[in-house]
């Protein structure tokens, strides 16, 4: 009886591993969320826009592609503002 139970447990674990790794059809699909992604609006970014950003939850946390897109956009906005400030400071001197 113990041997039968052990064999069933091993078969079950093996089947789960095979499905999760994609070796057997029926693998897990891409992670989805019921909450819509809300990124940064078009145009200049203000602090309230950053506060309003919401990321969809994936299987292991936030969706990296959404987070990367927002961070890329913020980096560009900050770079542009830094260049403008530098130009104004140079013009004032």
Buried (B, 14 or more C-beta within 10 A) or exposed (E): EEEEEEEEEEEEEEEEEBBEEEEEEEEEEEEEBEEEBEBBEEEEBEEEBEEEBEBBBBEEEBBEEBBEBBEEBBEEBEEEEEEEEEEEEEEEE
